[in-house]
Amino acid sequence: MTRLFGALAALTDVTITVRPGERRAVLGSNGAGKTTLFNCVTGDFPPSSGTIRFFGEDITHFPPYERIRRGLRRTYQISALFPGLTVRDNVYLACRGVSRGRFSPLRPGANDALMHAAEALIQAVHLTPVREQLVAELAHGQQRQLEIALALAGAPRFILFDEPAAGLSPTERRELIEILTSLPAPYRLHHHRARHGCRAARGRKRDDDAQRPRLQGGPAARDRSRPRGAGTLSGGRP
């Protein structure tokens, strides 16, 4: 896959395959093209050339909402939360937004399945003690944890975490690593800056430096067999 911005090649012939059950970390300095890679995968930017396959299906030209319906999720470098709502309300809205009844005018009851799902996600990201607190009052690390909960809404099949450790203290990074490594196997691709990413990546179950794609001309690892994996980016050149 290649992505051009005029004469600037942000991504050049990137080829990467992520198989079911694998976790990957994309490491690189600022401006290397990591976020551009994520934007192409999620549909925020169309690739200039190449294809993107999701569980064997070509989603290269799908809009972002169609990719979300198929189970693709991501977090962003800048927090995209509702600061005037509580933690529980934020997670509930995320669960509601990917459910079939998202446009229902009925208020959730005590036994609402989506509310139970929201509580489970809050617990998974270690935010149960502050679930009734406004998001604006949370520490930066807690807001990053909340973003992970939002990405987990709706049982996704593949999640891309964009610099999840950026701006975190050593204590907050350790908790983030604990949360990420405890996620079920289907949740997999991570993106870190070189500064914080090495420590965070080493905290995962395995480190796959040999599988790093080429960003702005760096060395690329290729898998010519192209199995029917969770995600496959194929090169921008024929």
C-alpha positions as a Markdown table, in Angstrom:
| # | Residue | x | y | z |
|---|---|---|---|---|
| 1 | Met | 0.0 | 0.0 | 0.0 |
| 2 | Thr | 1.2 | 3.5 | -0.9 |
| 3 | Arg | -0.1 | 6.9 | 0.3 |
| 4 | Leu | 1.0 | 10.1 | -1.4 |
| 5 | Phe | 0.3 | 13.7 | -0.4 |
| 6 | Gly | 1.2 | 15.5 | -3.6 |
| 7 | Ala | 4.9 | 14.8 | -4.0 |
| 8 | Leu | 5.3 | 13.5 | -0.5 |
| 9 | Ala | 5.3 | 9.7 | -0.1 |
| 10 | Ala | 4.0 | 9.2 | 3.5 |
| 11 | Leu | 3.8 | 5.4 | 2.9 |
| 12 | Thr | 5.8 | 3.6 | 0.2 |
| 13 | Asp | 4.8 | 0.0 | -0.8 |
| 14 | Val | 3.9 | -1.1 | 2.7 |
| 15 | Thr | 3.0 | -4.8 | 3.1 |
| 16 | Ile | 2.0 | -6.3 | 6.4 |
| 17 | Thr | -0.1 | -9.2 | 7.5 |
| 18 | Val | -1.7 | -9.7 | 10.9 |
| 19 | Arg | -3.0 | -13.2 | 11.5 |
| 20 | Pro | -5.8 | -14.1 | 14.0 |
| 21 | Gly | -4.5 | -14.1 | 17.5 |
| 22 | Glu | -1.4 | -12.0 | 16.9 |
| 23 | Arg | -0.5 | -8.6 | 18.4 |
| 24 | Arg | 1.8 | -6.2 | 16.5 |
| 25 | Ala | 3.6 | -3.0 | 17.4 |
| 26 | Val | 4.4 | -0.5 | 14.7 |
| 27 | Leu | 7.5 | 1.5 | 16.0 |
| 28 | Gly | 8.9 | 4.7 | 14.5 |
| 29 | Ser | 9.7 | 8.3 | 15.2 |
| 30 | Asn | 7.3 | 11.2 | 14.7 |
| 31 | Gly | 6.5 | 11.8 | 11.1 |
| 32 | Ala | 7.4 | 8.2 | 10.0 |
| 33 | Gly | 3.9 | 7.6 | 8.7 |
| 34 | Lys | 2.4 | 5.4 | 11.5 |
| 35 | Thr | -0.8 | 7.4 | 11.9 |
| 36 | Thr | -1.1 | 7.6 | 8.1 |
| 37 | Leu | -1.0 | 3.8 | 8.0 |
| 38 | Phe | -3.8 | 3.6 | 10.5 |
| 39 | Asn | -5.8 | 6.2 | 8.7 |
| 40 | Cys | -5.6 | 4.2 | 5.5 |
| 41 | Val | -6.6 | 1.0 | 7.3 |
| 42 | Thr | -9.6 | 2.6 | 9.0 |
| 43 | Gly | -10.7 | 4.6 | 5.9 |
| 44 | Asp | -10.0 | 8.1 | 7.1 |
| 45 | Phe | -7.6 | 8.4 | 4.1 |
| 46 | Pro | -7.8 | 6.3 | 0.9 |
| 47 | Pro | -4.6 | 4.7 | -0.2 |
| 48 | Ser | -3.1 | 6.1 | -3.4 |
| 49 | Ser | -2.5 | 2.5 | -4.5 |
| 50 | Gly | -2.6 | -1.0 | -3.0 |
| 51 | Thr | -5.4 | -3.0 | -1.3 |
| 52 | Ile | -6.6 | -3.6 | 2.3 |
| 53 | Arg | -8.1 | -7.0 | 3.2 |
| 54 | Phe | -10.0 | -7.6 | 6.4 |
| 55 | Phe | -10.6 | -11.3 | 7.1 |
| 56 | Gly | -10.2 | -12.0 | 3.4 |
| 57 | Glu | -12.6 | -9.3 | 2.3 |
| 58 | Asp | -11.3 | -6.4 | 0.2 |
| 59 | Ile | -12.3 | -3.2 | 2.1 |
| 60 | Thr | -10.0 | -0.8 | 0.3 |
| 61 | His | -12.8 | 1.4 | -0.9 |
| 62 | Phe | -15.2 | 0.9 | 2.0 |
| 63 | Pro | -16.2 | 4.0 | 4.0 |
| 64 | Pro | -15.2 | 4.1 | 7.7 |
| 65 | Tyr | -18.7 | 3.1 | 9.0 |
| 66 | Glu | -18.7 | 0.0 | 6.8 |
| 67 | Arg | -15.3 | -1.1 | 8.3 |
| 68 | Ile | -16.7 | -0.4 | 11.8 |
| 69 | Arg | -19.7 | -2.7 | 11.0 |
| 70 | Arg | -17.2 | -5.4 | 10.1 |
| 71 | Gly | -15.5 | -5.1 | 13.5 |
| 72 | Leu | -12.6 | -2.7 | 12.8 |
| 73 | Arg | -11.9 | -0.2 | 15.6 |
| 74 | Arg | -9.2 | 2.3 | 16.5 |
| 75 | Thr | -8.1 | 4.9 | 19.1 |
| 76 | Tyr | -6.6 | 8.3 | 18.2 |
| 77 | Gln | -3.6 | 10.3 | 19.4 |
| 78 | Ile | -6.0 | 13.1 | 20.6 |
| 79 | Ser | -8.7 | 11.9 | 23.0 |
| 80 | Ala | -12.1 | 11.8 | 21.4 |
| 81 | Leu | -14.4 | 11.7 | 24.5 |
| 82 | Phe | -17.5 | 13.4 | 25.9 |
| 83 | Pro | -15.9 | 15.4 | 28.8 |
| 84 | Gly | -19.3 | 16.6 | 30.2 |
| 85 | Leu | -20.6 | 13.0 | 30.6 |
| 86 | Thr | -19.6 | 10.4 | 33.1 |
| 87 | Val | -17.3 | 7.5 | 32.4 |
| 88 | Arg | -20.3 | 5.1 | 32.4 |
| 89 | Asp | -22.3 | 7.3 | 30.0 |
| 90 | Asn | -19.3 | 7.5 | 27.6 |
| 91 | Val | -19.0 | 3.7 | 27.5 |
| 92 | Tyr | -22.7 | 3.2 | 27.3 |
| 93 | Leu | -23.0 | 5.5 | 24.3 |
| 94 | Ala | -20.2 | 3.6 | 22.5 |
| 95 | Cys | -22.0 | 0.3 | 23.1 |
| 96 | Arg | -25.3 | 1.8 | 22.0 |
| 97 | Gly | -23.7 | 3.4 | 18.9 |
| 98 | Val | -22.7 | 0.0 | 17.4 |
| 99 | Ser | -25.9 | -1.8 | 18.4 |
| 100 | Arg | -29.0 | -2.5 | 16.3 |
| 101 | Gly | -31.2 | -0.4 | 18.6 |
| 102 | Arg | -29.0 | 2.7 | 18.6 |
| 103 | Phe | -31.9 | 4.9 | 17.4 |
| 104 | Ser | -34.4 | 3.7 | 19.9 |
| 105 | Pro | -36.0 | 6.6 | 22.0 |
| 106 | Leu | -36.4 | 4.3 | 25.0 |
| 107 | Arg | -34.2 | 5.0 | 28.0 |
| 108 | Pro | -32.1 | 2.1 | 29.3 |
| 109 | Gly | -33.5 | 0.1 | 32.2 |
| 110 | Ala | -31.8 | -1.5 | 35.1 |
| 111 | Asn | -31.5 | -4.8 | 33.2 |
| 112 | Asp | -30.4 | -3.2 | 29.9 |
| 113 | Ala | -27.9 | -5.6 | 28.2 |
| 114 | Leu | -25.9 | -2.7 | 26.8 |
| 115 | Met | -25.6 | -1.1 | 30.3 |
| 116 | His | -24.2 | -4.5 | 31.6 |
| 117 | Ala | -21.8 | -4.6 | 28.6 |
| 118 | Ala | -20.7 | -1.0 | 29.5 |
| 119 | Glu | -20.0 | -2.0 | 33.1 |
| 120 | Ala | -18.0 | -5.0 | 32.0 |
| 121 | Leu | -15.8 | -2.8 | 29.7 |
| 122 | Ile | -15.3 | -0.3 | 32.5 |
| 123 | Gln | -14.1 | -3.1 | 34.7 |
| 124 | Ala | -11.8 | -4.4 | 32.0 |
| 125 | Val | -9.9 | -1.0 | 31.8 |
| 126 | His | -9.7 | -0.6 | 35.6 |
| 127 | Leu | -12.1 | 2.4 | 35.8 |
| 128 | Thr | -14.8 | 1.0 | 38.0 |
| 129 | Pro | -14.0 | 3.3 | 41.0 |
| 130 | Val | -14.5 | 6.4 | 38.8 |
| 131 | Arg | -17.4 | 5.2 | 36.6 |
| 132 | Glu | -19.7 | 8.0 | 37.9 |
| 133 | Gln | -17.1 | 10.7 | 37.5 |
| 134 | Leu | -17.1 | 13.2 | 34.7 |
| 135 | Val | -14.6 | 12.5 | 32.0 |
| 136 | Ala | -13.3 | 16.1 | 32.3 |
| 137 | Glu | -12.2 | 15.3 | 35.9 |
| 138 | Leu | -10.2 | 12.2 | 35.0 |
| 139 | Ala | -6.4 | 12.1 | 34.8 |
| 140 | His | -4.8 | 11.9 | 31.4 |
| 141 | Gly | -3.9 | 8.2 | 31.9 |
| 142 | Gln | -7.5 | 7.4 | 32.9 |
| 143 | Gln | -8.8 | 9.1 | 29.8 |
| 144 | Arg | -6.5 | 6.9 | 27.7 |
| 145 | Gln | -7.9 | 3.9 | 29.5 |
| 146 | Leu | -11.4 | 5.1 | 28.8 |
| 147 | Glu | -10.6 | 5.3 | 25.1 |
| 148 | Ile | -9.6 | 1.6 | 25.1 |
| 149 | Ala | -13.0 | 0.8 | 26.6 |
| 150 | Leu | -14.8 | 2.7 | 23.8 |
| 151 | Ala | -12.8 | 0.9 | 21.2 |
| 152 | Leu | -13.8 | -2.4 | 22.8 |
| 153 | Ala | -17.5 | -1.7 | 22.5 |
| 154 | Gly | -19.5 | -4.0 | 20.2 |
| 155 | Ala | -17.1 | -7.0 | 20.3 |
| 156 | Pro | -14.6 | -5.8 | 17.7 |
| 157 | Arg | -12.5 | -8.2 | 15.6 |
| 158 | Phe | -9.5 | -5.9 | 15.2 |
| 159 | Ile | -8.3 | -2.8 | 17.1 |
| 160 | Leu | -5.6 | -0.3 | 16.2 |
| 161 | Phe | -4.3 | 1.7 | 19.2 |
| 162 | Asp | -2.7 | 5.0 | 18.1 |
| 163 | Glu | 0.1 | 5.9 | 20.5 |
| 164 | Pro | -1.8 | 4.7 | 23.6 |
| 165 | Ala | 1.2 | 5.4 | 25.9 |
| 166 | Ala | 1.8 | 9.0 | 24.7 |
| 167 | Gly | 2.0 | 11.4 | 27.7 |
| 168 | Leu | 1.7 | 8.7 | 30.3 |
| 169 | Ser | 3.8 | 8.5 | 33.5 |
| 170 | Pro | 5.8 | 5.3 | 34.1 |
| 171 | Thr | 3.1 | 4.1 | 36.5 |
| 172 | Glu | 0.3 | 4.8 | 34.0 |
| 173 | Arg | 2.3 | 3.0 | 31.3 |
| 174 | Arg | 2.6 | -0.1 | 33.5 |
| 175 | Glu | -1.2 | -0.1 | 34.0 |
| 176 | Leu | -1.8 | 0.4 | 30.3 |
| 177 | Ile | 0.5 | -2.5 | 29.5 |
| 178 | Glu | -1.4 | -4.7 | 32.0 |
| 179 | Ile | -4.7 | -3.7 | 30.3 |
| 180 | Leu | -3.5 | -4.3 | 26.8 |
| 181 | Thr | -1.9 | -7.6 | 27.5 |
| 182 | Ser | -5.0 | -8.9 | 29.3 |
| 183 | Leu | -7.2 | -8.2 | 26.2 |
| 184 | Pro | -8.5 | -11.3 | 24.3 |
| 185 | Ala | -6.3 | -12.4 | 21.4 |
| 186 | Pro | -8.5 | -11.0 | 18.6 |
| 187 | Tyr | -7.5 | -7.4 | 19.6 |
| 188 | Arg | -4.2 | -6.8 | 18.1 |
| 189 | Leu | -2.4 | -4.0 | 16.2 |
| 190 | His | -0.6 | -1.4 | 18.3 |
| 191 | His | 1.2 | 1.8 | 17.3 |
| 192 | His | 3.8 | 3.5 | 19.4 |
| 193 | Arg | 6.3 | 6.3 | 19.0 |
| 194 | Ala | 9.9 | 5.1 | 19.3 |
| 195 | Arg | 10.4 | 7.1 | 22.6 |
| 196 | His | 7.6 | 5.3 | 24.6 |
| 197 | Gly | 6.9 | 2.4 | 22.3 |
| 198 | Cys | 9.9 | 0.2 | 23.0 |
| 199 | Arg | 9.0 | -0.1 | 26.7 |
| 200 | Ala | 5.3 | -0.6 | 26.0 |
| 201 | Ala | 6.0 | -3.1 | 23.2 |
| 202 | Arg | 8.3 | -5.2 | 25.4 |
| 203 | Gly | 5.4 | -5.4 | 27.9 |
| 204 | Arg | 3.3 | -7.3 | 25.4 |
| 205 | Lys | 3.4 | -11.1 | 25.1 |
| 206 | Arg | 5.8 | -11.0 | 22.1 |
| 207 | Asp | 7.8 | -8.4 | 20.2 |
| 208 | Asp | 7.6 | -8.6 | 16.4 |
| 209 | Asp | 10.2 | -6.1 | 15.3 |
| 210 | Ala | 11.0 | -8.3 | 12.3 |
| 211 | Gln | 7.5 | -7.8 | 10.9 |
| 212 | Arg | 7.6 | -4.0 | 10.8 |
| 213 | Pro | 6.4 | -2.5 | 7.5 |
| 214 | Arg | 8.3 | 0.1 | 5.5 |
| 215 | Leu | 7.3 | 3.7 | 6.4 |
| 216 | Gln | 8.9 | 6.4 | 4.3 |
| 217 | Gly | 11.4 | 4.2 | 2.7 |
| 218 | Gly | 12.5 | 2.0 | 5.7 |
| 219 | Pro | 13.0 | -1.8 | 5.3 |
| 220 | Ala | 9.9 | -3.8 | 4.8 |
| 221 | Ala | 9.1 | -7.3 | 5.9 |
| 222 | Arg | 6.9 | -9.3 | 3.5 |
| 223 | Asp | 4.9 | -12.4 | 3.7 |
| 224 | Arg | 4.4 | -13.7 | 0.2 |
| 225 | Ser | 2.0 | -16.5 | 1.3 |
| 226 | Arg | -0.7 | -14.0 | 2.2 |
| 227 | Pro | -2.8 | -16.3 | 4.4 |
| 228 | Arg | -6.4 | -15.5 | 5.2 |
| 229 | Gly | -5.5 | -13.4 | 8.2 |
| 230 | Ala | -7.3 | -10.7 | 10.2 |
| 231 | Gly | -5.7 | -7.8 | 8.3 |
| 232 | Thr | -3.6 | -7.7 | 5.2 |
| 233 | Leu | -2.1 | -4.6 | 3.5 |
| 234 | Ser | -0.8 | -5.3 | 0.1 |
| 235 | Gly | 1.9 | -3.3 | -1.7 |
| 236 | Gly | 1.2 | -0.2 | -3.8 |
| 237 | Arg | 3.1 | -1.4 | -6.8 |
| 238 | Pro | 1.9 | -4.2 | -9.1 |
